[in-house]
Amino acid sequence: MSAHAIVLTSPPGAGALDPARVETLAASIAATVDWLAPKEACWLACDGPPLPSASDVRALLDGLPVDVNVVSVARAEARRSLLVADMESTIIVQECLDELAEYAGVRERIAGITERAMRGELDFAAALRERVGLLAGLDARILQEIYDERVTLMPGAPALIATMQANGARCALVSGGFSFFTERVASRLGFDTQQANLLEVEEGRITGTVREPILGREAKRAALERLAGEQSIALAQTVAVGDGANDLDMLAGAGLGVAFRAKPIVAEQAAISIVHGDLTALLYLQGYARSDFIL
């Protein structure tokens, strides 16, 4: 069985992968087609060398909304035993700090800092301290209000967590955001563990400070390594997913590091990138078929 494959994934329900076109593509690169979901995802086991590049395959697909990723593993061995996921703009749609900023009347100012930090233009810890400082004095009750009224799950998140756990994997939520939100999102989706920064509150008011040390880029990589070590899981058997610059070390350390709808600096550096699909694309990248999903 081939140890190299090209995985094609597209938005659920889009029907972007025409079977005849995929068969023609497979023939042109000497690959065998294994459909994971009709017209949505397939695993092309390559007989190479030479192994075609993802960019070459994208060119052959002529602009279709399809993510093309090269993996160096046989489908039968592709499932991972540990998932470590970023939360904001990954497992959930929102950036919670930006939502808090709206209540404080400083959304544009804070959102601009957030965007620059996620692009890697600012030191993450310093940027977090600066943004949180602008929230000093806010009524802490707005935290629950934001969670209840604004936080929405990223499409595919429930299926990703439920399917991996049903197949024996551990799932961890590791965020540079706030534990108030990670605790609730982790409980909602059934993550095995969560880790994030603690937003300080005194007398019912946000103080404008974060408890040190701040969990950032290095801490996310350390969490991946620690969690894998605690479960005696080789890093090659881990998958990590995130969108921002503070996720880069974690993505690089995982056996399968996935940039999900990521900032340019992350998409450029990550070997695996999902732009068009939802989070179920991470299951296809591990060789799961749609019939395997826990929906």
C-alpha positions in Angstrom: 0.0 0.0 0.0 1.3 3.5 -0.9 2.7 5.6 1.9 2.1 8.8 0.0 -1.3 10.3 -0.8 -3.0 13.4 -2.0 -6.2 14.2 -0.1 -8.8 16.3 -1.8 -11.5 17.9 0.4 -14.2 20.4 -0.5 -17.0 22.2 1.4 -19.7 19.7 2.5 -22.6 19.7 0.1 -20.8 21.6 -2.6 -20.4 18.6 -4.9 -17.1 20.1 -6.2 -15.4 16.9 -6.9 -16.7 15.4 -10.2 -15.9 11.7 -10.3 -14.9 11.7 -14.0 -12.6 14.6 -13.4 -11.0 13.0 -10.4 -10.4 9.8 -12.3 -8.7 11.7 -15.1 -6.6 13.5 -12.5 -5.7 10.2 -10.8 -4.6 8.7 -14.1 -2.4 11.7 -14.9 -0.5 11.3 -11.6 -0.5 7.5 -11.4 -2.8 7.4 -8.3 -5.5 5.1 -7.1 -8.8 6.8 -6.1 -10.4 5.9 -2.8 -13.6 8.0 -2.2 -14.1 9.2 1.4 -17.4 11.0 0.6 -19.1 11.2 -2.8 -18.1 14.4 -4.7 -16.7 15.8 -1.4 -13.5 14.1 -0.4 -11.2 11.4 -1.8 -7.8 9.8 -1.0 -5.5 9.5 -3.9 -2.8 6.9 -3.1 0.2 7.6 -5.3 2.4 5.0 -6.8 5.3 7.5 -7.4 8.0 8.7 -7.1 7.9 11.3 -8.3 5.1 12.5 -6.0 3.2 15.4 -7.6 3.1 18.6 -5.6 -0.1 20.1 -4.1 0.3 23.2 -6.4 0.5 21.0 -9.5 -2.7 19.2 -8.5 -4.4 22.5 -7.7 -3.5 23.7 -11.2 -5.1 20.6 -12.7 -8.3 21.2 -10.7 -8.6 24.6 -12.5 -9.8 26.8 -9.6 -12.3 24.5 -8.0 -13.1 25.1 -4.3 -11.0 22.1 -3.3 -8.2 21.8 -0.7 -5.3 19.7 -1.9 -2.9 18.3 0.7 -0.1 15.8 0.5 0.3 13.3 3.3 3.0 10.7 3.8 1.1 7.9 5.3 -1.0 5.0 4.1 -4.7 5.4 4.7 -4.9 2.4 7.1 -2.3 4.1 9.3 -3.5 7.7 9.1 -5.7 8.0 12.2 -4.1 10.0 15.1 -4.4 9.4 18.8 -4.3 12.9 20.1 -5.9 16.2 18.8 -4.7 19.5 20.1 -6.9 22.4 18.9 -6.8 26.1 19.1 -10.2 27.6 20.1 -10.9 31.0 18.6 -11.4 31.2 14.8 -10.8 27.4 14.8 -13.2 25.5 17.1 -15.4 28.5 17.5 -16.0 31.2 14.9 -15.4 34.2 17.1 -12.4 36.0 18.7 -13.8 36.4 22.2 -11.6 39.3 23.1 -13.0 41.2 20.1 -16.5 40.5 21.3 -15.6 41.8 24.8 -14.1 44.9 23.1 -17.4 45.8 21.6 -19.0 46.1 25.0 -16.1 48.3 26.1 -16.5 50.5 23.0 -13.0 49.7 21.7 -13.7 47.0 19.2 -11.9 48.5 16.3 -8.8 49.3 18.3 -8.6 45.8 19.9 -9.5 44.0 16.7 -6.7 45.7 14.9 -4.2 44.5 17.6 -5.7 41.0 17.5 -5.2 40.8 13.7 -1.6 42.0 13.9 -0.8 39.5 16.7 -2.3 36.6 14.8 -0.3 37.6 11.7 2.8 37.5 13.8 3.5 41.2 13.6 3.3 41.7 17.4 4.6 39.8 20.4 1.6 37.7 21.5 1.9 38.2 25.3 2.5 41.9 25.0 -0.4 42.3 22.6 -2.7 40.3 25.0 -1.8 42.5 28.0 -2.4 45.7 26.0 -5.8 44.5 24.8 -7.0 43.3 28.1 -5.9 46.5 29.7 -8.5 48.3 27.6 -11.3 46.2 29.3 -10.6 47.3 32.8 -13.8 48.0 34.7 -16.2 46.0 32.6 -18.9 44.1 34.4 -17.8 40.5 34.5 -21.4 39.3 33.8 -20.9 40.1 30.1 -18.6 37.1 29.9 -21.6 34.7 30.2 -23.7 37.0 28.0 -21.1 36.8 25.2 -20.9 33.0 25.5 -24.6 32.6 25.5 -25.4 35.0 22.7 -22.4 35.3 20.5 -20.2 32.2 20.6 -20.9 29.8 17.8 -19.2 26.5 16.9 -17.2 26.2 13.7 -18.9 23.9 11.2 -17.6 20.4 11.6 -16.3 20.8 15.2 -18.8 18.5 16.9 -18.2 15.7 14.3 -14.4 16.1 14.6 -14.4 15.7 18.3 -17.0 13.0 18.6 -15.6 10.9 15.8 -12.0 11.0 17.1 -13.1 10.2 20.6 -15.3 7.3 19.4 -12.1 5.9 17.9 -10.1 6.1 21.0 -8.3 9.5 20.5 -7.9 12.1 23.2 -8.9 15.7 22.4 -7.5 18.9 24.0 -8.5 22.5 23.7 -5.4 24.8 24.1 -6.1 28.5 23.6 -4.3 31.8 24.0 -7.8 33.1 24.9 -9.6 32.9 28.2 -10.4 29.9 30.4 -13.9 31.3 31.0 -14.7 30.4 27.4 -12.5 27.3 27.0 -14.1 25.6 30.0 -17.6 26.1 28.5 -16.6 25.2 24.9 -14.7 22.1 26.1 -17.6 20.9 28.2 -20.1 21.6 25.3 -18.1 19.5 22.8 -16.7 16.9 25.2 -13.0 17.7 25.0 -10.9 15.6 27.4 -9.0 18.7 28.7 -8.6 22.4 28.2 -6.0 25.0 28.9 -6.1 28.8 28.5 -5.3 32.2 30.1 -7.1 33.4 33.2 -8.8 36.8 33.0 -8.6 38.4 36.4 -11.9 39.5 38.0 -12.3 41.3 41.3 -15.6 42.4 42.9 -17.5 41.5 39.8 -15.4 43.6 37.5 -12.7 42.7 34.9 -9.5 44.2 36.3 -7.7 44.6 33.0 -5.0 42.0 33.8 -4.3 38.4 32.9 -2.7 36.0 35.3 0.9 35.2 34.5 2.5 33.3 32.9 0.6 33.9 29.7 -0.1 30.9 27.5 1.2 31.8 24.0 3.1 30.2 21.2 5.7 28.3 23.2 3.2 27.1 25.8 1.0 25.7 23.0 3.9 23.6 21.7 4.7 22.6 25.3 1.1 21.5 25.9 1.2 19.3 22.8 4.4 17.6 23.9 3.2 17.2 27.5 -0.2 15.8 26.6 1.4 13.3 24.2 3.9 12.3 26.8 1.3 11.8 29.5 -0.6 9.4 27.2 2.6 7.7 25.8 1.6 8.9 22.3 4.3 9.6 19.8 4.2 13.1 18.3 3.9 11.4 14.9 0.5 10.2 16.1 -0.8 13.6 17.0 -2.8 16.2 15.0 -2.9 19.9 15.8 -5.1 22.6 14.3 -5.1 26.4 14.5 -5.2 29.6 12.5 -2.8 32.2 14.1 0.9 32.8 14.4 0.9 31.6 18.0 -0.2 28.2 16.7 2.9 27.8 14.4 5.1 25.9 16.9 2.3 23.6 17.8 1.5 22.8 14.2 5.2 22.2 13.4 5.5 19.8 16.4 2.5 17.6 15.5 2.6 14.7 13.2 -0.2 16.3 11.3 -0.3 20.1 11.7 -3.3 21.7 10.0 -3.6 25.4 9.3 -7.4 26.0 9.3 -8.6 29.1 7.4 -5.4 30.6 8.6 -3.7 33.9 8.6 -1.2 34.3 5.6 1.9 33.7 7.7 0.5 30.4 9.0 -0.8 29.2 5.6 2.6 29.9 4.1 4.5 27.9 6.7 2.1 25.0 7.4 2.5 21.9 5.2 -1.3 21.1 5.5 -3.9 23.9 4.9 -7.7 23.9 4.8 -9.2 26.9 3.1 -12.5 25.6 1.6 -13.7 22.8 3.8 -14.9 22.7 7.4 -13.4 21.0 10.3 -14.4 17.5 9.1 -11.6 17.9 6.6 -9.3 16.9 9.5 -11.1 13.6 9.6 -10.6 13.1 5.9 -6.9 13.9 6.3 -6.8 11.0 8.8 -8.4 8.6 6.3 -11.9 8.6 7.8 -14.8 8.1 5.4 -18.0 10.2 5.9 -19.7 7.0 6.9 -17.4 6.8 9.9 -18.4 10.2 11.2 -20.3 10.6 14.5 -22.8 13.4 13.6 
